[in-house]
């Protein structure tokens, strides 16, 4: 996708974008995002990480915060006080989210704020939009901060995303990452949507590092050519299913893929990360990630092009040499 985006940008476009200071009001970028998601309220940041920092340090104060784990480490390390951890697996049964059980623990522990990633990028658990809205309305005293940075990779993202609902609910903030959406994290562009009061409070302090003009240029081209991303997403989904089929019948287990990552684990004394590294596959080890139930586990990113073909061939060799298949 990065190469395709690059081919859409002319040298004149690049020269013009680099020859001007960033537009701190983000009027042009704002219009693009408002039209893309059919929303009014939006704040931008240099990546979702900067927005996470601003929410935690400048907005939440010393509130009693719960995080639905596992979650992106930057959320927990930037909080002003130690959070309450709620294990996502404790509130799932047969693919259904246990709302009553969740609300009970929220009330019992007097939680003021909840951070939750939807979908969960490690387990691939996604809570439907209607379920989340019901939960948000049942707990009006609790501020829900929903991290949707991976949601666009879901096959039916519209059944899960809440960004269109954020400005309508006084206890909801939704955070997204445009750079994740197109597989170009170096663009460092994140956004938040929320109701007027929350937006006003968050805007009291502007972002430290503004979104640069080159990032805006590439995001503009990407949004104008959204059909290319849809093609890429379909390839990623097909490649994930191809991996699942490859691992069938082997000691390696794989959770049902939902986004552009897959979760692998096995019941063995041998380290799965080291096995993959032996074949030049560098994965993300989940050994030291809190609330991951299988410690001998890794997460792999699924690409749509040549990188996946390289990965698949290496895994096919592992299957043949290590498992005699």
N, C-alpha and C positions, 0 to 999 in steps of 0.2 A: 504493500500500500504506500510506503514511503516513496518508492521510486515513481509510482504512478502520480503521487502528489507533486513530486519534483518536476515531472514532465509537464504539469499544467501551469507552472509558474515561469514567466519570461524574465530575462535579465533586466528589462526595464522595470518590471514589477519589484524585483529585489532591490534595485538601485533606489527606487522611489521610497520604499519602505525603510531602508537604512539611512536615508538622507533626511529623516525627520525624527523629532522626539516622539516618544509614545504618547498617545492621546489618553490622558489620565481619566477623562470622563467616560471613555470607552463607548461613545455614542454609536459608532459603526458596528463594533462587535456586539453591543447590546441589542441592536436591531436584528442582527443575524440570529442570535440565540432566542430572542423573543419570538421571532417567526418560526424558528425550528421547533420549539417546544410549546408554542402558544401560551406563553407566560408574560407577565409584566415585570415582576420584581426579580432582579438578578444582580449579584455582586461577583466581581472577578478577582482572581488571585493568581500569583505565580505558582501554579500547580495546586493540587488539592491539599498538599501538605501545609502550605502557608495558610490556607483557609482553616484547616484543622487547628493550627496553632492559634489563630486569631479567635476562633470560637472558644477554645478552652481557656486561654489566658486572659482575654479581654472581655468575655461575655458571661462565662459560667461562674466566675469567682470561686467561692468555696462550697458550691452546691454539692449535694450528695449524688454522685454520678455512678451509674451502672453501665458496664459495657457487656454486650452480648458477645462472648468469646467463642472461638478465636477471632481476633480482629487485628487490623493493621497496627503495628507497634507504635506508630507515631501518635495515635490517639491516646494511648495510655501514658506515654512518656511526657506528654505536654499538659496533662491535667494538673491542677493546683493541689489536689489531694488524692490519696490512694483510692481507686474506685472499688466498687463491688463488682465481682465477676459473676456473670450468669452464663453457664455453659449452654450453648444452643442445643446440644443433643438432649439436655434434660427437658426440653420443651417441644420436642418433636416425637411423633408416634405415627408410624406408617405414612410418613410424608406430610402429616397434618400438624399444624402449629397449635399447641395446647394453650389457648388464650386464657382460660380461667385459671390455670395453674400459674401462668406468667403474671397475671394481674394480682393474684394472691401474694406472690413473693414481692412484687413492687410495693404493695400496700404494707406488708409486714416489715419491710426494711426501710420504709419511708423514703423511697427513691424520688429525687426531683428531676433527674435528667437521665435519658437512656441513649447511648450510642449503639447503633446496630448497622452492620453491613448487610445490604440486601441487593444482590445475592451475596452469600458468604463465599469469598473467593477461594477458601481452602477446602471446605466440604462441598461446595456447590449447592448449598441449600438456598432456595429462593422462596420467600413468603409472598403469596398473592396480594395484589393491591387491595382487594376488598377486605382481606383479613387484617392487613396493616391499618387501613382506615378505621375499621371497627375498633381495633385496639387503641388507636390514637383518640378516638371520640369517647371511649370508655374510661380513659385516664386523662381528663382535661388538665389536671394539676401537674402532669409530667410533660417535660419538653422532650420530644423525640428528635434525635439527629440521625438521619438515615443516609448512610454512605452508599451512593448508587454508581460508583465509578466503574463497575463491571457490568452494569445492567444491560447495556446496549448489545452485549454479546448473546443474551438470551434469545431463544428462537422466537418467542412471543413477548418481547419486552413490554409491550403496552399492557399486558395483564399483570405487570408487577410494578412499573415505575410510578412514583408519587410526585414527581417534580411539578406536574400540573396542579397538584392539590396543596402545595406548600403555602402559597399566598392566601389560600382560603381558610387555613387552620392556624390559630394563634399558638399552637404548641408543636409546630413541625418545622424543621429545617432540613432541606435536601441538598446534598453536596454531590457534584459530578466532576469528572475530569474529561475535558475534550481530547487531551493527548492520549489517554487510555483508549478512547473510542476508536481512534484511527491508528493505534499501535505506534505512536510517535511521542513517547514520554519526554523527550528532550524539548518539546514545545512549551512545557511547563504552563499549562493553562487550565485552571480549575474554576468552578462557578458554584454559587449558592443561590437558592431561591427560598424565600420565606415571606411571612406577612409584613405589612408596612412597618410595624413597631420594631420587629426584630431587625429588619433591613436598616432602619434608621439608627439603631444602636450599634450595629456592626460597622456602619459607615462613618462613625465618629473618628475612627482611625483608618487611614488609607493603607493599602498594602505597601510593604517595605520595598519590594521589587516588582514594579509594574509589568504587566504582560507586554512583551516587546512587539514591535511592528511586524517583524518577520513571522512570529507565531500567529498574529492576526491574519496575515496574508495567506498562510498555509491553511488555517482553519476556514477562512472564507472560501478558498478553492475546494476544500474538502466538502463543506456543506453544499456547495453548488454542484457537486458531483457525488451525491449521496449514493447513487446506484452502484458506484464502485465499491463502497464499503459493504453494501448488501451482498455483493458477489463474494467479497472477501470473507464475510461472516459465514456464508453458506459453505465455503471451502473449509473453514475452520471446523464447523460442525461435522462435516463429512470426514475430515481427517481424524477428529476425536473418536468417531465411531469406528474408523479403520483401526485405530490403536486398540480400542476395546476388543475388537475381533481378534487382533493379534495376540493379546494376552489371555484369551480364553483357553482354559485347560492348562495354564502355567501356574506356578506358585505365586505369581504377582497378581494382586487384586487391584481393581480400578473402580472407583466410584463412578456412577453415571455422570458424564460430563454435561455441564450446563453453560459454561462460559468459554473463555479462550485458555483455560488451564484445566489440568486433570490431576487427580489425587491418586497416588499409587502407594501400596504398602504390601508387605509380605510377612508371614510368620516364619522367621528364620533368625539364627544367631548372626548371620552375615549382614553387614551394613548395606542396605539397598543403595544409598547414595554412593558408597565406595564402589559397588559393582558397576553402576552406571558410569562413574568417573573413569573406571578402568577402560571403558570403551569410548572415552572422550565425550561423554554426555554430562554436562554440568547442570545439575538440577538444584532445586531449593530444598534443603533438608528441613524436615519438620520435627527433628529430634528434640530441639529445645524450645519449641513453640508451645506455650501454655494452652491447655485444654484441647490438645490434639490427642485423641484416644489411642491411636496407633503411633508409637514413637519411631518404629522402623518404617518411616514413610517419607515420601518426597512429593513435590509438586512440579509439574512440567508445564511449560507454556506451549500451546499449539499454534503454529503459524499456518499461513495459507499457501505459501510458495515453496521455494527451494529448501529453506531451513527445515521444513517438515520432512521433505524427502530424505534429507541427510539423517534426521532423527529416526525416521521409520526404518531406514536401512540398518542403522546401528542397533536398534532394538530387535530387528529381525535376526541379526547376527548373534545377539545375546541369547535369544530364544533357541537358536540352533546349537550354539556351543555350550551354553550353561545348562539347558534343560533337555538337550538331545531331541529337539523337535524341529 
